[in-house]
Amino acid sequence: MAFNGPGQSPWGKRGNMPPNVDEFLSQLQQKFRFNFSLHSLWLVLLLLVAVWALTGIYIVNPDEQGVVRTFGRMTRVSQPGIHYRIPWPVEQVDVIKVAQIRSMELGFRTILDGPPARVRDLPVESLMITGDENLVNIQVVVQYRISDLEAYLFRVWDPLGTPEGRTLRDAAETALRGVVGSMTIDDILTVGRARVQDGTKVHLQQLMDIYQTGLIITEVKLQAVEPPEPVQAAFKDVVSAKEDRERIINEARSYREDLLPKARGEAEQMVRAAEGYRESRVRDAQGDTSRFLAMLKEYRLAKTVTRRRLYLEAIGEVLSKVDKVVISPSVAGKTLPVLQLGELGGAIQAPAVKAPARGSQ
């Protein structure tokens, strides 16, 4: 509002007093009055329809799928990408992560992820009877993912809305109790843990297929397998004794595997040595036989000469191995017969004895 003149009030002749409020509002209404016509009404309606139509655009991410329902009935499944549906109330879309690996806890609940993690035990789920009528406390984590989105959403009625609510938990408990009931507590606590996991996974998947839940069980992991708390100490002693037994058996087997090859090697060596000795003796015998036959042939041709040669060879072989003392025939009768000449060896020669001069008597 412009001033009427320098020094004058913007309120006109009233000076510093403001105008009447009703009059002021009336002036504003006259300035900004909007005359609605039929054409303007159609523009507003078209604008509202355009906004309503744009709400039908939705996006499905790579790890998701969308299910479109027309008046509550499923009509199609949307794959990853940008899609359009008729906006509410005609069509509705449910976008679900189908590639995500989900998990379900049985026998306990995680209260705080931590670290450190805090859990709450549920004995009503974890205490089970084994095949030999013993109690065992088992806690399990079941991992799964969605394989059939239509079956997951519409084939199973579950109190919690989806099959992974009460249906999966009850089926997992049923499968686990069935496997545990077919095994002894010793097997479950020691070497049968893998059998429990594999058997529960197979049985649970069969139940999921029968119920048409649209779920695939990817893994079953045992978190805790132990006897009830009042008898844990006794069972730990039993397990320790069995582990010691297995350790001793393994050590004995290791010693056997180390000793047997050595014994086999020594036996083979003795057999080879015996065969070599046999071969040597046979060849020596064959050589002696050949030599004897050759001498026999020569002996038949010249008996006297051959006999003398054999005698000389035998005497030479015998005398070469004994100590000898050679005494001259001139003094042979004058030596003392008690002299141990053989012990003196060949290096000492007996002194010559001079004959007494004639006429000295």
C-alpha positions as semicolon CSV with decimal commas, in nm:
position;residue;x (nm);y (nm);z (nm)
1;M;0,000;0,000;0,000
2;A;0,147;0,332;-0,104
3;F;0,168;0,632;0,129
4;N;-0,057;0,926;0,046
5;G;0,228;1,170;0,090
6;P;0,543;1,234;0,284
7;G;0,477;1,235;0,651
8;Q;0,132;1,084;0,614
9;S;0,015;0,754;0,764
10;P;-0,052;0,454;0,541
11;W;-0,389;0,425;0,710
12;G;-0,527;0,734;0,548
13;K;-0,694;1,007;0,739
14;R;-0,718;0,802;1,055
15;G;-0,358;0,879;1,148
16;N;-0,185;0,605;1,343
17;M;-0,506;0,406;1,399
18;P;-0,537;0,084;1,183
19;P;-0,849;0,029;0,972
20;N;-1,131;-0,197;1,075
21;V;-1,042;-0,571;1,050
22;D;-1,359;-0,663;0,865
23;E;-1,297;-0,394;0,609
24;F;-0,939;-0,514;0,558
25;L;-1,042;-0,874;0,507
26;S;-1,312;-0,767;0,266
27;Q;-1,056;-0,584;0,053
28;L;-0,827;-0,892;0,044
29;Q;-1,115;-1,114;-0,059
30;Q;-1,201;-0,884;-0,345
31;K;-0,841;-0,882;-0,468
32;F;-0,782;-1,260;-0,455
33;R;-1,129;-1,384;-0,539
34;F;-1,120;-1,692;-0,765
35;N;-1,419;-1,756;-0,980
36;F;-1,452;-2,135;-1,022
37;S;-1,586;-2,247;-1,355
38;L;-1,664;-2,586;-1,505
39;H;-1,338;-2,580;-1,701
40;S;-1,133;-2,528;-1,386
41;L;-1,311;-2,815;-1,213
42;W;-1,217;-3,053;-1,496
43;L;-0,853;-2,944;-1,466
44;V;-0,846;-3,026;-1,097
45;L;-1,004;-3,366;-1,159
46;L;-0,751;-3,445;-1,433
47;L;-0,468;-3,347;-1,202
48;L;-0,596;-3,578;-0,928
49;V;-0,638;-3,865;-1,175
50;A;-0,279;-3,816;-1,299
51;V;-0,142;-3,825;-0,945
52;W;-0,348;-4,138;-0,872
53;A;-0,223;-4,306;-1,191
54;L;0,142;-4,228;-1,109
55;T;0,111;-4,417;-0,780
56;G;0,088;-4,739;-0,982
57;I;0,458;-4,730;-1,074
58;Y;0,674;-4,964;-0,864
59;I;1,029;-5,101;-0,879
60;V;1,142;-5,460;-0,813
61;N;1,510;-5,493;-0,713
62;P;1,739;-5,772;-0,847
63;D;1,696;-5,991;-0,536
64;E;1,317;-5,943;-0,522
65;Q;0,995;-6,051;-0,689
66;G;0,658;-5,883;-0,691
67;V;0,312;-6,042;-0,672
68;V;0,027;-5,836;-0,817
69;R;-0,322;-5,893;-0,678
70;T;-0,634;-5,772;-0,859
71;F;-0,917;-5,724;-0,612
72;G;-0,730;-5,959;-0,376
73;R;-0,668;-6,239;-0,630
74;M;-0,316;-6,304;-0,758
75;T;-0,287;-6,228;-1,128
76;R;0,087;-6,214;-1,209
77;V;0,445;-6,220;-1,075
78;S;0,678;-5,930;-1,149
79;Q;1,045;-5,990;-1,211
80;P;1,321;-5,735;-1,129
81;G;1,275;-5,403;-1,306
82;I;1,027;-5,112;-1,334
83;H;0,661;-5,213;-1,358
84;Y;0,314;-5,062;-1,352
85;R;-0,010;-5,170;-1,186
86;I;-0,352;-5,019;-1,166
87;P;-0,342;-4,823;-0,840
88;W;-0,537;-4,905;-0,532
89;P;-0,810;-5,023;-0,485
90;V;-0,798;-5,218;-0,811
91;E;-0,454;-5,379;-0,784
92;Q;-0,203;-5,421;-0,503
93;V;0,158;-5,546;-0,517
94;D;0,366;-5,734;-0,258
95;V;0,743;-5,706;-0,317
96;I;0,937;-5,983;-0,135
97;K;1,312;-6,055;-0,114
98;V;1,332;-6,408;-0,255
99;A;1,715;-6,444;-0,274
100;Q;1,773;-6,354;0,090
101;I;1,891;-6,634;0,319
102;R;1,669;-6,627;0,627
103;S;1,718;-6,805;0,958
104;M;1,495;-6,948;1,228
105;E;1,605;-7,039;1,583
106;L;1,475;-7,351;1,754
107;G;1,533;-7,414;2,123
108;F;1,648;-7,060;2,200
109;R;1,590;-6,696;2,107
110;T;1,851;-6,425;2,058
111;I;1,769;-6,129;2,280
112;L;2,072;-5,914;2,198
113;D;2,311;-5,966;1,907
114;G;2,599;-5,820;2,107
115;P;2,884;-5,868;2,129
116;P;2,847;-6,045;2,358
117;A;2,528;-6,206;2,234
118;R;2,251;-6,274;2,483
119;V;2,011;-6,563;2,430
120;R;1,714;-6,705;2,613
121;D;1,681;-7,084;2,633
122;L;1,348;-7,252;2,560
123;P;1,352;-7,600;2,718
124;V;1,004;-7,674;2,585
125;E;1,157;-7,680;2,235
126;S;1,513;-7,800;2,306
127;L;1,460;-8,099;2,540
128;M;1,413;-8,419;2,337
129;I;1,406;-8,796;2,402
130;T;1,668;-9,010;2,226
131;G;1,627;-9,364;2,096
132;D;1,770;-9,512;2,418
133;E;1,522;-9,308;2,631
134;N;1,761;-9,038;2,749
135;L;1,704;-8,663;2,752
136;V;1,923;-8,436;2,543
137;N;1,920;-8,059;2,503
138;I;1,955;-7,954;2,136
139;Q;1,950;-7,601;1,993
140;V;1,930;-7,555;1,615
141;V;1,943;-7,276;1,358
142;V;1,754;-7,344;1,033
143;Q;1,852;-7,144;0,724
144;Y;1,614;-7,121;0,428
145;R;1,504;-6,907;0,135
146;I;1,190;-6,857;-0,075
147;S;1,169;-7,067;-0,392
148;D;0,802;-7,023;-0,492
149;L;0,660;-6,682;-0,406
150;E;0,301;-6,773;-0,497
151;A;0,303;-7,078;-0,267
152;Y;0,480;-6,880;0,006
153;L;0,207;-6,612;0,013
154;F;-0,113;-6,801;-0,067
155;R;-0,084;-7,180;-0,026
156;V;-0,041;-7,207;0,354
157;W;-0,249;-7,050;0,628
158;D;-0,027;-6,965;0,922
159;P;-0,128;-6,790;1,246
160;L;0,163;-6,548;1,200
161;G;0,082;-6,470;0,836
162;T;0,356;-6,658;0,643
163;P;0,483;-7,020;0,646
164;E;0,805;-6,913;0,818
165;G;0,602;-6,827;1,124
166;R;0,451;-7,119;1,310
167;T;0,449;-7,371;1,024
168;L;0,825;-7,381;0,972
169;R;0,898;-7,388;1,346
170;D;0,660;-7,678;1,415
171;A;0,787;-7,872;1,111
172;A;1,151;-7,820;1,214
173;E;1,079;-7,940;1,567
174;T;0,897;-8,246;1,430
175;A;1,183;-8,334;1,194
176;L;1,447;-8,286;1,464
177;R;1,261;-8,495;1,720
178;G;1,216;-8,773;1,465
179;V;1,589;-8,789;1,388
180;V;1,695;-8,764;1,755
181;G;1,447;-9,038;1,849
182;S;1,615;-9,280;1,609
183;M;1,966;-9,237;1,757
184;T;2,133;-9,307;2,089
185;I;2,254;-9,026;2,312
186;D;2,616;-9,142;2,277
187;D;2,602;-9,105;1,899
188;I;2,437;-8,764;1,924
189;L;2,695;-8,631;2,169
190;T;3,001;-8,771;1,987
191;V;3,013;-8,884;1,625
192;G;2,651;-8,844;1,515
193;R;2,620;-8,465;1,496
194;A;2,652;-8,460;1,118
195;R;2,385;-8,730;1,089
196;V;2,148;-8,520;1,300
197;Q;2,200;-8,214;1,079
198;D;2,168;-8,401;0,748
199;G;1,870;-8,611;0,859
200;T;1,683;-8,308;0,994
201;K;1,744;-8,113;0,674
202;V;1,613;-8,393;0,452
203;H;1,305;-8,461;0,669
204;L;1,223;-8,090;0,705
205;Q;1,248;-8,032;0,329
206;Q;1,007;-8,320;0,271
207;L;0,757;-8,158;0,508
208;M;0,796;-7,819;0,336
209;D;0,725;-7,982;0,000
210;I;0,419;-8,164;0,135
211;Y;0,280;-7,843;0,287
212;Q;0,361;-7,647;-0,035
213;T;0,522;-7,365;0,161
214;G;0,746;-7,248;-0,123
215;L;1,055;-7,269;0,101
216;I;1,392;-7,439;0,040
217;I;1,595;-7,547;0,344
218;T;1,957;-7,455;0,273
219;E;2,123;-7,567;0,597
220;V;2,056;-7,698;0,948
221;K;2,322;-7,605;1,207
222;L;2,347;-7,751;1,556
223;Q;2,431;-7,475;1,802
224;A;2,435;-7,680;2,125
225;V;2,411;-8,053;2,191
226;E;2,440;-8,146;2,556
227;P;2,268;-8,355;2,822
228;P;2,039;-8,191;3,077
229;E;2,220;-7,975;3,330
230;P;2,187;-8,212;3,635
231;V;2,381;-8,489;3,456
232;Q;2,618;-8,286;3,241
233;A;2,927;-8,367;3,452
234;A;2,870;-8,744;3,427
235;F;2,814;-8,729;3,053
236;K;3,128;-8,520;3,007
237;D;3,326;-8,789;3,187
238;V;3,178;-9,053;2,960
239;V;3,258;-8,849;2,650
240;S;3,614;-8,789;2,773
241;A;3,663;-9,161;2,833
242;K;3,541;-9,243;2,483
243;E;3,767;-8,979;2,335
244;D;4,062;-9,127;2,525
245;R;3,969;-9,471;2,396
246;E;3,960;-9,344;2,040
247;R;4,292;-9,167;2,090
248;I;4,460;-9,482;2,224
249;I;4,316;-9,690;1,942
250;N;4,446;-9,440;1,687
251;E;4,790;-9,440;1,850
252;A;4,798;-9,821;1,840
253;R;4,698;-9,820;1,476
254;S;4,966;-9,564;1,402
255;Y;5,227;-9,779;1,579
256;R;5,109;-10,082;1,387
257;E;5,129;-9,898;1,056
258;D;5,482;-9,788;1,148
259;L;5,599;-10,133;1,266
260;L;5,449;-10,358;1,001
261;P;5,634;-10,202;0,704
262;K;5,964;-10,233;0,892
263;A;5,896;-10,598;0,978
264;R;5,798;-10,669;0,618
265;G;6,117;-10,501;0,500
266;E;6,335;-10,702;0,737
267;A;6,160;-11,024;0,639
268;E;6,211;-10,945;0,273
269;Q;6,577;-10,870;0,341
270;M;6,624;-11,204;0,522
271;V;6,453;-11,390;0,238
272;R;6,680;-11,219;-0,017
273;A;6,988;-11,302;0,191
274;A;6,880;-11,666;0,220
275;E;6,821;-11,688;-0,151
276;G;7,163;-11,540;-0,215
277;Y;7,327;-11,785;0,024
278;R;7,144;-12,072;-0,140
279;E;7,255;-11,959;-0,482
280;S;7,615;-11,930;-0,360
281;R;7,615;-12,278;-0,207
282;V;7,463;-12,428;-0,517
283;R;7,726;-12,267;-0,739
284;D;8,006;-12,378;-0,505
285;A;7,873;-12,732;-0,510
286;Q;7,846;-12,726;-0,887
287;G;8,205;-12,597;-0,909
288;D;8,333;-12,869;-0,672
289;T;8,148;-13,130;-0,872
290;S;8,293;-13,006;-1,198
291;R;8,642;-13,002;-1,047
292;F;8,603;-13,354;-0,908
293;L;8,477;-13,486;-1,240
294;A;8,772;-13,325;-1,419
295;M;9,020;-13,488;-1,175
296;L;8,841;-13,820;-1,210
297;K;8,885;-13,801;-1,583
298;E;9,258;-13,729;-1,545
299;Y;9,291;-14,000;-1,282
300;R;9,149;-14,259;-1,518
301;L;9,397;-14,161;-1,784
302;A;9,709;-14,167;-1,555
303;K;9,632;-14,314;-1,218
304;T;9,989;-14,313;-1,071
305;V;10,077;-13,963;-1,175
306;T;9,741;-13,828;-1,071
307;R;9,752;-14,002;-0,734
308;R;10,100;-13,858;-0,662
309;R;9,991;-13,510;-0,769
310;L;9,684;-13,522;-0,546
311;Y;9,901;-13,641;-0,256
312;L;10,151;-13,358;-0,302
313;E;9,872;-13,098;-0,332
314;A;9,706;-13,227;-0,016
315;I;10,036;-13,233;0,180
316;G;10,120;-12,884;0,056
317;E;9,781;-12,751;0,162
318;V;9,804;-12,912;0,508
319;L;10,167;-12,817;0,582
320;S;10,108;-12,457;0,475
321;K;9,876;-12,411;0,772
322;V;10,102;-12,552;1,053
323;D;10,426;-12,441;1,219
324;K;10,726;-12,655;1,122
325;V;11,073;-12,710;1,274
326;V;11,333;-12,863;1,044
327;I;11,608;-13,064;1,222
328;S;11,913;-13,192;1,054
329;P;11,933;-13,570;1,044
330;S;12,280;-13,550;1,203
331;V;12,139;-13,410;1,525
332;A;11,792;-13,564;1,514
333;G;11,884;-13,831;1,765
334;K;12,062;-13,595;2,004
335;T;11,779;-13,345;2,073
336;L;11,564;-13,367;2,376
337;P;11,222;-13,509;2,293
338;V;11,050;-13,289;2,555
339;L;11,150;-12,964;2,391
340;Q;10,837;-12,773;2,286
341;L;10,975;-12,677;1,951
342;G;10,633;-12,606;1,815
343;E;10,581;-12,313;2,049
344;L;10,906;-12,145;1,951
345;G;10,784;-12,082;1,601
346;G;10,979;-12,081;1,283
347;A;11,176;-11,770;1,381
348;I;11,401;-11,961;1,634
349;Q;11,641;-12,214;1,503
350;A;11,787;-12,486;1,726
351;P;12,167;-12,443;1,785
352;A;12,391;-12,700;1,626
353;V;12,544;-12,954;1,868
354;K;12,915;-13,021;1,813
355;A;13,033;-13,376;1,818
356;P;13,282;-13,452;2,101
357;A;13,645;-13,487;1,996
358;R;13,787;-13,831;1,982
359;G;14,001;-13,928;2,272
360;S;13,859;-13,675;2,506
361;Q;13,701;-13,938;2,718
